[in-house]
């Protein structure tokens, strides 16, 4: 990701394939896989692939999921598809839940509402949560959620200026 864009895109494409394959074998409610698929597309800058898999995620009934993580998958999918009104309703629900990070819910709701002031406050809190943790997915110290949210926010002209060792 730090320099070889084409190689990064290839790795993200492979990750998408593996997560899709593993979803088919996973028990119902394994929402981390659709989230990973969407994040990989977004991180690779593959918006066409992201849109196709956003539709797939919604076809899995993520918006109706009882779990916060399922609803999170739905919000990401709706934002990728520019269905901001629907995303905002689900994001508002997420930020009120005790089993979901309020800062991420606030950032999602602010993106959907195209609220730059609310977004800056929320995304800074999300970034701080990454900067103060000791463990990272795959032991890679990168604020992947921040990068994904920034990409979604940039498509709506509400991205924040951020600086961190955990960001490219």
TIVO-2410 file (N, C-alpha, C; in nm, 3 decimals):
# residues 168
REC num residu      c1      c2      c3 atome chaine
REC   1      X   0.082  -0.120   0.000     N      A
REC   1      X   0.000   0.000   0.000    CA      A
REC   1      X   0.085   0.125   0.000     C      A
REC   2      X   0.202   0.117   0.062     N      A
REC   2      X   0.285   0.236   0.079    CA      A
REC   2      X   0.353   0.281  -0.049     C      A
REC   3      X   0.356   0.199  -0.152     N      A
REC   3      X   0.424   0.246  -0.270    CA      A
REC   3      X   0.383   0.177  -0.398     C      A
REC   4      X   0.367   0.047  -0.396     N      A
REC   4      X   0.336  -0.030  -0.515    CA      A
REC   4      X   0.184  -0.047  -0.526     C      A
REC   5      X   0.120   0.050  -0.588     N      A
REC   5      X  -0.025   0.054  -0.597    CA      A
REC   5      X  -0.081  -0.067  -0.670     C      A
REC   6      X  -0.016  -0.108  -0.779     N      A
REC   6      X  -0.067  -0.222  -0.856    CA      A
REC   6      X  -0.060  -0.350  -0.775     C      A
REC   7      X   0.050  -0.372  -0.706     N      A
REC   7      X   0.064  -0.492  -0.621    CA      A
REC   7      X  -0.041  -0.490  -0.509     C      A
REC   8      X  -0.064  -0.373  -0.452     N      A
REC   8      X  -0.165  -0.361  -0.346    CA      A
REC   8      X  -0.302  -0.397  -0.399     C      A
REC   9      X  -0.335  -0.348  -0.517     N      A
REC   9      X  -0.466  -0.380  -0.577    CA      A
REC   9      X  -0.482  -0.530  -0.598     C      A
REC  10      X  -0.374  -0.595  -0.642     N      A
REC  10      X  -0.379  -0.740  -0.663    CA      A
REC  10      X  -0.403  -0.813  -0.531     C      A
REC  11      X  -0.334  -0.771  -0.425     N      A
REC  11      X  -0.352  -0.834  -0.295    CA      A
REC  11      X  -0.493  -0.811  -0.241     C      A
REC  12      X  -0.544  -0.690  -0.259     N      A
REC  12      X  -0.680  -0.663  -0.214    CA      A
REC  12      X  -0.781  -0.746  -0.294     C      A
REC  13      X  -0.758  -0.762  -0.424     N      A
REC  13      X  -0.848  -0.844  -0.507    CA      A
REC  13      X  -0.847  -0.989  -0.459     C      A
REC  14      X  -0.729  -1.041  -0.423     N      A
REC  14      X  -0.722  -1.177  -0.370    CA      A
REC  14      X  -0.794  -1.187  -0.236     C      A
REC  15      X  -0.778  -1.085  -0.154     N      A
REC  15      X  -0.846  -1.085  -0.024    CA      A
REC  15      X  -0.998  -1.088  -0.044     C      A
REC  16      X  -1.048  -1.010  -0.139     N      A
REC  16      X  -1.192  -1.010  -0.169    CA      A
REC  16      X  -1.238  -1.152  -0.205     C      A
REC  17      X  -1.163  -1.217  -0.293     N      A
REC  17      X  -1.200  -1.354  -0.334    CA      A
REC  17      X  -1.204  -1.448  -0.215     C      A
REC  18      X  -1.104  -1.442  -0.130     N      A
REC  18      X  -1.098  -1.532  -0.014    CA      A
REC  18      X  -1.209  -1.505   0.086     C      A
REC  19      X  -1.236  -1.378   0.112     N      A
REC  19      X  -1.344  -1.345   0.205    CA      A
REC  19      X  -1.480  -1.388   0.149     C      A
REC  20      X  -1.501  -1.370   0.020     N      A
REC  20      X  -1.627  -1.414  -0.041    CA      A
REC  20      X  -1.640  -1.566  -0.030     C      A
REC  21      X  -1.531  -1.638  -0.060     N      A
REC  21      X  -1.534  -1.785  -0.050    CA      A
REC  21      X  -1.562  -1.829   0.093     C      A
REC  22      X  -1.497  -1.766   0.189     N      A
REC  22      X  -1.515  -1.809   0.328    CA      A
REC  22      X  -1.653  -1.773   0.380     C      A
REC  23      X  -1.714  -1.669   0.325     N      A
REC  23      X  -1.850  -1.632   0.367    CA      A
REC  23      X  -1.948  -1.744   0.334     C      A
REC  24      X  -1.928  -1.806   0.219     N      A
REC  24      X  -2.017  -1.913   0.176    CA      A
REC  24      X  -2.012  -2.032   0.272     C      A
REC  25      X  -1.900  -2.050   0.339     N      A
REC  25      X  -1.881  -2.163   0.431    CA      A
REC  25      X  -1.906  -2.126   0.577     C      A
REC  26      X  -1.921  -1.998   0.602     N      A
REC  26      X  -1.934  -1.950   0.740    CA      A
REC  26      X  -2.078  -1.964   0.791     C      A
REC  27      X  -2.093  -1.966   0.921     N      A
REC  27      X  -2.229  -1.969   0.976    CA      A
REC  27      X  -2.302  -1.837   0.949     C      A
REC  28      X  -2.434  -1.840   0.948     N      A
REC  28      X  -2.510  -1.715   0.929    CA      A
REC  28      X  -2.468  -1.610   1.033     C      A
REC  29      X  -2.466  -1.487   0.990     N      A
REC  29      X  -2.431  -1.379   1.081    CA      A
REC  29      X  -2.282  -1.350   1.087     C      A
REC  30      X  -2.206  -1.404   0.993     N      A
REC  30      X  -2.061  -1.379   0.988    CA      A
REC  30      X  -2.036  -1.251   0.907     C      A
REC  31      X  -2.076  -1.141   0.963     N      A
REC  31      X  -2.076  -1.013   0.891    CA      A
REC  31      X  -1.939  -0.953   0.872     C      A
REC  32      X  -1.839  -1.003   0.943     N      A
REC  32      X  -1.704  -0.950   0.925    CA      A
REC  32      X  -1.652  -0.970   0.784     C      A
REC  33      X  -1.694  -1.076   0.721     N      A
REC  33      X  -1.647  -1.105   0.585    CA      A
REC  33      X  -1.700  -1.003   0.484     C      A
REC  34      X  -1.831  -0.975   0.480     N      A
REC  34      X  -1.875  -0.870   0.387    CA      A
REC  34      X  -1.811  -0.733   0.416     C      A
REC  35      X  -1.789  -0.704   0.544     N      A
REC  35      X  -1.720  -0.579   0.579    CA      A
REC  35      X  -1.580  -0.578   0.521     C      A
REC  36      X  -1.509  -0.690   0.537     N      A
REC  36      X  -1.372  -0.700   0.485    CA      A
REC  36      X  -1.370  -0.688   0.333     C      A
REC  37      X  -1.470  -0.746   0.267     N      A
REC  37      X  -1.479  -0.736   0.121    CA      A
REC  37      X  -1.495  -0.590   0.080     C      A
REC  38      X  -1.588  -0.520   0.144     N      A
REC  38      X  -1.611  -0.380   0.110    CA      A
REC  38      X  -1.488  -0.295   0.139     C      A
REC  39      X  -1.428  -0.317   0.256     N      A
REC  39      X  -1.307  -0.241   0.291    CA      A
REC  39      X  -1.194  -0.265   0.190     C      A
REC  40      X  -1.175  -0.390   0.150     N      A
REC  40      X  -1.068  -0.421   0.055    CA      A
REC  40      X  -1.091  -0.348  -0.078     C      A
REC  41      X  -1.214  -0.349  -0.126     N      A
REC  41      X  -1.243  -0.275  -0.250    CA      A
REC  41      X  -1.214  -0.126  -0.233     C      A
REC  42      X  -1.259  -0.070  -0.123     N      A
REC  42      X  -1.241   0.073  -0.100    CA      A
REC  42      X  -1.093   0.107  -0.086     C      A
REC  43      X  -1.020   0.027  -0.010     N      A
REC  43      X  -0.876   0.052   0.007    CA      A
REC  43      X  -0.802   0.043  -0.125     C      A
REC  44      X  -0.849  -0.043  -0.215     N      A
REC  44      X  -0.787  -0.056  -0.346    CA      A
REC  44      X  -0.834   0.051  -0.444     C      A
REC  45      X  -0.933   0.130  -0.405     N      A
REC  45      X  -0.988   0.230  -0.496    CA      A
REC  45      X  -1.076   0.168  -0.603     C      A
REC  46      X  -1.125   0.048  -0.578     N      A
REC  46      X  -1.209  -0.025  -0.673    CA      A
REC  46      X  -1.356   0.001  -0.642     C      A
REC  47      X  -1.407   0.113  -0.688     N      A
REC  47      X  -1.544   0.152  -0.657    CA      A
REC  47      X  -1.646   0.070  -0.733     C      A
REC  48      X  -1.610   0.022  -0.852     N      A
REC  48      X  -1.703  -0.062  -0.927    CA      A
REC  48      X  -1.721  -0.195  -0.855     C      A
REC  49      X  -1.612  -0.255  -0.812     N      A
REC  49      X  -1.620  -0.379  -0.735    CA      A
REC  49      X  -1.691  -0.357  -0.603     C      A
REC  50      X  -1.664  -0.242  -0.540     N      A
REC  50      X  -1.729  -0.210  -0.412    CA      A
REC  50      X  -1.880  -0.200  -0.430     C      A
REC  51      X  -1.924  -0.140  -0.539     N      A
REC  51      X  -2.068  -0.128  -0.563    CA      A
REC  51      X  -2.133  -0.264  -0.585     C      A
REC  52      X  -2.066  -0.350  -0.660     N      A
REC  52      X  -2.121  -0.484  -0.683    CA      A
REC  52      X  -2.131  -0.560  -0.551     C      A
REC  53      X  -2.027  -0.553  -0.470     N      A
REC  53      X  -2.030  -0.625  -0.343    CA      A
REC  53      X  -2.115  -0.555  -0.238     C      A
REC  54      X  -2.139  -0.428  -0.254     N      A
REC  54      X  -2.233  -0.359  -0.165    CA      A
REC  54      X  -2.374  -0.411  -0.191     C      A
REC  55      X  -2.408  -0.429  -0.317     N      A
REC  55      X  -2.539  -0.487  -0.350    CA      A
REC  55      X  -2.548  -0.630  -0.295     C      A
REC  56      X  -2.441  -0.708  -0.311     N      A
REC  56      X  -2.437  -0.844  -0.257    CA      A
REC  56      X  -2.456  -0.844  -0.106     C      A
REC  57      X  -2.389  -0.752  -0.037     N      A
REC  57      X  -2.401  -0.742   0.109    CA      A
REC  57      X  -2.545  -0.715   0.149     C      A
REC  58      X  -2.609  -0.625   0.081     N      A
REC  58      X  -2.749  -0.594   0.112    CA      A
REC  58      X  -2.841  -0.712   0.077     C      A
REC  59      X  -2.807  -0.788  -0.027     N      A
REC  59      X  -2.885  -0.908  -0.060    CA      A
REC  59      X  -2.877  -1.014   0.050     C      A
REC  60      X  -2.773  -1.007   0.132     N      A
REC  60      X  -2.759  -1.101   0.244    CA      A
REC  60      X  -2.842  -1.056   0.365     C      A
REC  61      X  -2.919  -0.950   0.348     N      A
REC  61      X  -3.005  -0.894   0.453    CA      A
REC  61      X  -2.928  -0.831   0.569     C      A
REC  62      X  -2.815  -0.770   0.538     N      A
REC  62      X  -2.736  -0.704   0.642    CA      A
REC  62      X  -2.814  -0.593   0.711     C      A
REC  63      X  -2.898  -0.522   0.637     N      A
REC  63      X  -2.974  -0.411   0.695    CA      A
REC  63      X  -3.076  -0.457   0.799     C      A
REC  64      X  -3.114  -0.583   0.791     N      A
REC  64      X  -3.211  -0.638   0.886    CA      A
REC  64      X  -3.143  -0.717   0.998     C      A
REC  65      X  -3.012  -0.723   0.997     N      A
REC  65      X  -2.939  -0.802   1.098    CA      A
REC  65      X  -2.966  -0.748   1.238     C      A
REC  66      X  -2.972  -0.839   1.332     N      A
REC  66      X  -2.988  -0.800   1.473    CA      A
REC  66      X  -2.858  -0.744   1.529     C      A
REC  67      X  -2.746  -0.795   1.480     N      A
REC  67      X  -2.616  -0.756   1.535    CA      A
REC  67      X  -2.572  -0.620   1.482     C      A
REC  68      X  -2.496  -0.551   1.566     N      A
REC  68      X  -2.441  -0.421   1.527    CA      A
REC  68      X  -2.346  -0.437   1.408     C      A
REC  69      X  -2.269  -0.545   1.406     N      A
REC  69      X  -2.173  -0.564   1.299    CA      A
REC  69      X  -2.243  -0.588   1.165     C      A
REC  70      X  -2.358  -0.654   1.168     N      A
REC  70      X  -2.436  -0.671   1.046    CA      A
REC  70      X  -2.490  -0.538   0.996     C      A
REC  71      X  -2.537  -0.457   1.088     N      A
REC  71      X  -2.587  -0.323   1.051    CA      A
REC  71      X  -2.473  -0.236   0.997     C      A
REC  72      X  -2.354  -0.252   1.057     N      A
REC  72      X  -2.236  -0.179   1.009    CA      A
REC  72      X  -2.207  -0.217   0.863     C      A
REC  73      X  -2.213  -0.346   0.832     N      A
REC  73      X  -2.194  -0.391   0.694    CA      A
REC  73      X  -2.295  -0.323   0.602     C      A
REC  74      X  -2.418  -0.314   0.648     N      A
REC  74      X  -2.523  -0.251   0.566    CA      A
REC  74      X  -2.496  -0.103   0.546     C      A
REC  75      X  -2.454  -0.034   0.650     N      A
REC  75      X  -2.425   0.110   0.637    CA      A
REC  75      X  -2.312   0.133   0.537     C      A
REC  76      X  -2.205   0.055   0.549     N      A
REC  76      X  -2.096   0.068   0.451    CA      A
REC  76      X  -2.147   0.045   0.310     C      A
REC  77      X  -2.228  -0.060   0.293     N      A
REC  77      X  -2.282  -0.090   0.160    CA      A
REC  77      X  -2.368   0.024   0.108     C      A
REC  78      X  -2.455   0.076   0.191     N      A
REC  78      X  -2.542   0.185   0.149    CA      A
REC  78      X  -2.462   0.310   0.114     C      A
REC  79      X  -2.357   0.339   0.190     N      A
REC  79      X  -2.273   0.455   0.159    CA      A
REC  79      X  -2.199   0.435   0.027     C      A
REC  80      X  -2.151   0.315   0.001     N      A
REC  80      X  -2.085   0.287  -0.126    CA      A
REC  80      X  -2.181   0.310  -0.242     C      A
REC  81      X  -2.307   0.276  -0.220     N      A
REC  81      X  -2.409   0.292  -0.324    CA      A
REC  81      X  -2.472   0.431  -0.327     C      A
REC  82      X  -2.421   0.522  -0.245     N      A
REC  82      X  -2.474   0.659  -0.236    CA      A
REC  82      X  -2.620   0.663  -0.194     C      A
REC  83      X  -2.660   0.568  -0.114     N      A
REC  83      X  -2.797   0.566  -0.059    CA      A
REC  83      X  -2.790   0.624   0.082     C      A
REC  84      X  -2.754   0.751   0.087     N      A
REC  84      X  -2.720   0.817   0.213    CA      A
REC  84      X  -2.836   0.828   0.311     C      A
REC  85      X  -2.956   0.850   0.262     N      A
REC  85      X  -3.070   0.861   0.353    CA      A
REC  85      X  -3.093   0.731   0.430     C      A
REC  86      X  -3.084   0.619   0.359     N      A
REC  86      X  -3.100   0.489   0.425    CA      A
REC  86      X  -2.983   0.462   0.520     C      A
REC  87      X  -2.863   0.498   0.476     N      A
REC  87      X  -2.743   0.477   0.560    CA      A
REC  87      X  -2.752   0.557   0.688     C      A
REC  88      X  -2.804   0.677   0.678     N      A
REC  88      X  -2.812   0.764   0.797    CA      A
REC  88      X  -2.903   0.703   0.904     C      A
REC  89      X  -3.014   0.647   0.863     N      A
REC  89      X  -3.107   0.585   0.959    CA      A
REC  89      X  -3.036   0.472   1.035     C      A
REC  90      X  -2.969   0.384   0.961     N      A
REC  90      X  -2.899   0.273   1.025    CA      A
REC  90      X  -2.781   0.321   1.109     C      A
REC  91      X  -2.710   0.423   1.060     N      A
REC  91      X  -2.596   0.477   1.136    CA      A
REC  91      X  -2.642   0.541   1.266     C      A
REC  92      X  -2.755   0.608   1.261     N      A
REC  92      X  -2.809   0.667   1.385    CA      A
REC  92      X  -2.838   0.559   1.487     C      A
REC  93      X  -2.889   0.445   1.439     N      A
REC  93      X  -2.914   0.331   1.527    CA      A
REC  93      X  -2.783   0.278   1.585     C      A
REC  94      X  -2.680   0.269   1.502     N      A
REC  94      X  -2.552   0.216   1.548    CA      A
REC  94      X  -2.488   0.302   1.657     C      A
REC  95      X  -2.493   0.432   1.638     N      A
REC  95      X  -2.423   0.517   1.735    CA      A
REC  95      X  -2.493   0.520   1.871     C      A
REC  96      X  -2.613   0.471   1.878     N      A
REC  96      X  -2.684   0.465   2.006    CA      A
REC  96      X  -2.667   0.330   2.076     C      A
REC  97      X  -2.604   0.235   2.009     N      A
REC  97      X  -2.589   0.100   2.065    CA      A
REC  97      X  -2.466   0.092   2.155     C      A
REC  98      X  -2.479   0.016   2.261     N      A
REC  98      X  -2.367  -0.004   2.353    CA      A
REC  98      X  -2.265  -0.104   2.298     C      A
REC  99      X  -2.305  -0.186   2.200     N      A
REC  99      X  -2.216  -0.289   2.148    CA      A
REC  99      X  -2.148  -0.246   2.018     C      A
REC 100      X  -2.138  -0.115   1.996     N      A
REC 100      X  -2.072  -0.062   1.875    CA      A
REC 100      X  -2.002   0.067   1.912     C      A
REC 101      X  -1.882   0.091   1.858     N      A
REC 101      X  -1.809   0.214   1.890    CA      A
REC 101      X  -1.887   0.340   1.846     C      A
REC 102      X  -1.921   0.422   1.942     N      A
REC 102      X  -1.999   0.543   1.913    CA      A
REC 102      X  -1.928   0.633   1.812     C      A
REC 103      X  -1.796   0.643   1.822     N      A
REC 103      X  -1.723   0.731   1.731    CA      A
REC 103      X  -1.738   0.684   1.585     C      A
REC 104      X  -1.737   0.554   1.562     N      A
REC 104      X  -1.755   0.503   1.426    CA      A
REC 104      X  -1.899   0.529   1.380     C      A
REC 105      X  -1.995   0.506   1.468     N      A
REC 105      X  -2.135   0.536   1.435    CA      A
REC 105      X  -2.154   0.683   1.404     C      A
REC 106      X  -2.090   0.769   1.483     N      A
REC 106      X  -2.100   0.914   1.458    CA      A
REC 106      X  -2.037   0.951   1.324     C      A
REC 107      X  -1.924   0.891   1.292     N      A
REC 107      X  -1.859   0.920   1.164    CA      A
REC 107      X  -1.946   0.875   1.047     C      A
REC 108      X  -2.004   0.755   1.059     N      A
REC 108      X  -2.092   0.706   0.952    CA      A
REC 108      X  -2.213   0.797   0.934     C      A
REC 109      X  -2.274   0.836   1.044     N      A
REC 109      X  -2.392   0.924   1.036    CA      A
REC 109      X  -2.355   1.059   0.977     C      A
REC 110      X  -2.238   1.110   1.012     N      A
REC 110      X  -2.194   1.240   0.960    CA      A
REC 110      X  -2.163   1.232   0.811     C      A
REC 111      X  -2.108   1.120   0.767     N      A
REC 111      X  -2.085   1.102   0.623    CA      A
REC 111      X  -2.219   1.100   0.551     C      A
REC 112      X  -2.312   1.021   0.601     N      A
REC 112      X  -2.444   1.009   0.537    CA      A
REC 112      X  -2.516   1.142   0.534     C      A
REC 113      X  -2.498   1.223   0.639     N      A
REC 113      X  -2.563   1.354   0.646    CA      A
REC 113      X  -2.483   1.462   0.574     C      A
REC 114      X  -2.364   1.426   0.527     N      A
REC 114      X  -2.272   1.521   0.465    CA      A
REC 114      X  -2.248   1.640   0.557     C      A
REC 115      X  -2.218   1.607   0.682     N      A
REC 115      X  -2.194   1.704   0.789    CA      A
REC 115      X  -2.044   1.711   0.818     C      A
REC 116      X  -1.973   1.807   0.758     N      A
REC 116      X  -1.827   1.811   0.775    CA      A
REC 116      X  -1.784   1.839   0.919     C      A
REC 117      X  -1.854   1.920   0.992     N      A
REC 117      X  -1.814   1.950   1.130    CA      A
REC 117      X  -1.831   1.828   1.220     C      A
REC 118      X  -1.945   1.763   1.210     N      A
REC 118      X  -1.968   1.642   1.287    CA      A
REC 118      X  -1.869   1.533   1.248     C      A
REC 119      X  -1.837   1.527   1.119     N      A
REC 119      X  -1.745   1.425   1.071    CA      A
REC 119      X  -1.605   1.444   1.128     C      A
REC 120      X  -1.556   1.567   1.128     N      A
REC 120      X  -1.420   1.593   1.178    CA      A
REC 120      X  -1.408   1.546   1.323     C      A
REC 121      X  -1.502   1.583   1.405     N      A
REC 121      X  -1.499   1.542   1.546    CA      A
REC 121      X  -1.503   1.389   1.559     C      A
REC 122      X  -1.589   1.326   1.482     N      A
REC 122      X  -1.605   1.181   1.491    CA      A
REC 122      X  -1.481   1.108   1.439     C      A
REC 123      X  -1.429   1.149   1.324     N      A
REC 123      X  -1.316   1.076   1.266    CA      A
REC 123      X  -1.190   1.095   1.349     C      A
REC 124      X  -1.175   1.210   1.412     N      A
REC 124      X  -1.062   1.229   1.501    CA      A
REC 124      X  -1.070   1.134   1.621     C      A
REC 125      X  -1.190   1.109   1.669     N      A
REC 125      X  -1.209   1.014   1.780    CA      A
REC 125      X  -1.179   0.871   1.734     C      A
REC 126      X  -1.220   0.838   1.612     N      A
REC 126      X  -1.190   0.704   1.559    CA      A
REC 126      X  -1.039   0.687   1.545     C      A
REC 127      X  -0.972   0.788   1.491     N      A
REC 127      X  -0.827   0.782   1.476    CA      A
REC 127      X  -0.758   0.768   1.611     C      A
REC 128      X  -0.805   0.843   1.709     N      A
REC 128      X  -0.746   0.833   1.843    CA      A
REC 128      X  -0.761   0.692   1.899     C      A
REC 129      X  -0.873   0.628   1.871     N      A
REC 129      X  -0.893   0.491   1.921    CA      A
REC 129      X  -0.789   0.396   1.860     C      A
REC 130      X  -0.750   0.420   1.737     N      A
REC 130      X  -0.645   0.339   1.675    CA      A
REC 130      X  -0.509   0.373   1.733     C      A
REC 131      X  -0.485   0.500   1.755     N      A
REC 131      X  -0.354   0.542   1.805    CA      A
REC 131      X  -0.328   0.498   1.949     C      A
REC 132      X  -0.432   0.470   2.023     N      A
REC 132      X  -0.415   0.433   2.164    CA      A
REC 132      X  -0.431   0.283   2.189     C      A
REC 133      X  -0.448   0.205   2.086     N      A
REC 133      X  -0.463   0.060   2.107    CA      A
REC 133      X  -0.328  -0.010   2.098     C      A
REC 134      X  -0.324  -0.128   2.155     N      A
REC 134      X  -0.202  -0.208   2.155    CA      A
REC 134      X  -0.205  -0.319   2.050     C      A
REC 135      X  -0.325  -0.356   2.006     N      A
REC 135      X  -0.338  -0.466   1.912    CA      A
REC 135      X  -0.409  -0.418   1.785     C      A
REC 136      X  -0.363  -0.474   1.672     N      A
REC 136      X  -0.419  -0.439   1.542    CA      A
REC 136      X  -0.449  -0.566   1.465     C      A
REC 137      X  -0.543  -0.557   1.374     N      A
REC 137      X  -0.578  -0.669   1.288    CA      A
REC 137      X  -0.453  -0.713   1.214     C      A
REC 138      X  -0.425  -0.842   1.216     N      A
REC 138      X  -0.306  -0.898   1.151    CA      A
REC 138      X  -0.176  -0.834   1.200     C      A
REC 139      X  -0.179  -0.774   1.318     N      A
REC 139      X  -0.061  -0.709   1.377    CA      A
REC 139      X  -0.002  -0.599   1.289     C      A
REC 140      X  -0.086  -0.541   1.204     N      A
REC 140      X  -0.041  -0.430   1.119    CA      A
REC 140      X  -0.094  -0.299   1.176     C      A
REC 141      X  -0.006  -0.215   1.225     N      A
REC 141      X  -0.053  -0.088   1.283    CA      A
REC 141      X  -0.096   0.012   1.175     C      A
REC 142      X  -0.219  -0.002   1.134     N      A
REC 142      X  -0.277   0.088   1.035    CA      A
REC 142      X  -0.422   0.114   1.075     C      A
REC 143      X  -0.465   0.237   1.058     N      A
REC 143      X  -0.602   0.276   1.092    CA      A
REC 143      X  -0.691   0.253   0.970     C      A
REC 144      X  -0.714   0.126   0.938     N      A
REC 144      X  -0.787   0.092   0.816    CA      A
REC 144      X  -0.929   0.148   0.814     C      A
REC 145      X  -0.995   0.147   0.928     N      A
REC 145      X  -1.132   0.201   0.933    CA      A
REC 145      X  -1.131   0.350   0.901     C      A
REC 146      X  -1.032   0.421   0.951     N      A
REC 146      X  -1.020   0.565   0.922    CA      A
REC 146      X  -0.999   0.587   0.772     C      A
REC 147      X  -0.913   0.507   0.711     N      A
REC 147      X  -0.886   0.522   0.568    CA      A
REC 147      X  -1.014   0.498   0.488     C      A
REC 148      X  -1.088   0.396   0.525     N      A
REC 148      X  -1.214   0.364   0.454    CA      A
REC 148      X  -1.316   0.477   0.473     C      A
REC 149      X  -1.332   0.523   0.597     N      A
REC 149      X  -1.427   0.631   0.623    CA      A
REC 149      X  -1.386   0.759   0.550     C      A
REC 150      X  -1.257   0.787   0.546     N      A
REC 150      X  -1.208   0.904   0.473    CA      A
REC 150      X  -1.240   0.894   0.324     C      A
REC 151      X  -1.226   0.774   0.267     N      A
REC 151      X  -1.258   0.756   0.125    CA      A
REC 151      X  -1.406   0.780   0.099     C      A
REC 152      X  -1.491   0.728   0.187     N      A
REC 152      X  -1.635   0.751   0.173    CA      A
REC 152      X  -1.668   0.899   0.193     C      A
REC 153      X  -1.604   0.963   0.288     N      A
REC 153      X  -1.627   1.105   0.314    CA      A
REC 153      X  -1.578   1.191   0.197     C      A
REC 154      X  -1.466   1.154   0.138     N      A
REC 154      X  -1.411   1.231   0.026    CA      A
REC 154      X  -1.506   1.233  -0.093     C      A
REC 155      X  -1.578   1.124  -0.112     N      A
REC 155      X  -1.676   1.119  -0.222    CA      A
REC 155      X  -1.791   1.218  -0.201     C      A
REC 156      X  -1.802   1.269  -0.078     N      A
REC 156      X  -1.908   1.365  -0.044    CA      A
REC 156      X  -1.849   1.501  -0.005     C      A
REC 157      X  -1.721   1.518  -0.028     N      A
REC 157      X  -1.649   1.642   0.005    CA      A
REC 157      X  -1.656   1.679   0.152     C      A
REC 158      X  -1.652   1.579   0.242     N      A
REC 158      X  -1.651   1.608   0.385    CA      A
REC 158      X  -1.531   1.546   0.456     C      A
REC 159      X  -1.433   1.496   0.381     N      A
REC 159      X  -1.316   1.433   0.444    CA      A
REC 159      X  -1.240   1.536   0.527     C      A
REC 160      X  -1.175   1.486   0.631     N      A
REC 160      X  -1.098   1.571   0.723    CA      A
REC 160      X  -0.951   1.563   0.690     C      A
REC 161      X  -0.879   1.666   0.728     N      A
REC 161      X  -0.732   1.662   0.715    CA      A
REC 161      X  -0.679   1.595   0.840     C      A
REC 162      X  -0.617   1.479   0.820     N      A
REC 162      X  -0.567   1.401   0.932    CA      A
REC 162      X  -0.420   1.369   0.911     C      A
REC 163      X  -0.350   1.355   1.018     N      A
REC 163      X  -0.210   1.315   1.012    CA      A
REC 163      X  -0.183   1.216   1.124     C      A
REC 164      X  -0.123   1.103   1.087     N      A
REC 164      X  -0.093   1.000   1.186    CA      A
REC 164      X   0.007   0.902   1.124     C      A
REC 165      X   0.086   0.842   1.209     N      A
REC 165      X   0.177   0.736   1.163    CA      A
REC 165      X   0.097   0.614   1.117     C      A
REC 166      X  -0.029   0.606   1.154     N      A
REC 166      X  -0.114   0.492   1.117    CA      A
REC 166      X  -0.189   0.514   0.986     C      A
REC 167      X  -0.163   0.627   0.921     N      A
REC 167      X  -0.227   0.659   0.793    CA      A
REC 167      X  -0.122   0.672   0.685     C      A
REC 168      X  -0.158   0.639   0.560     N      A
REC 168      X  -0.060   0.654   0.450    CA      A
REC 168      X  -0.027   0.800   0.425     C      A
***
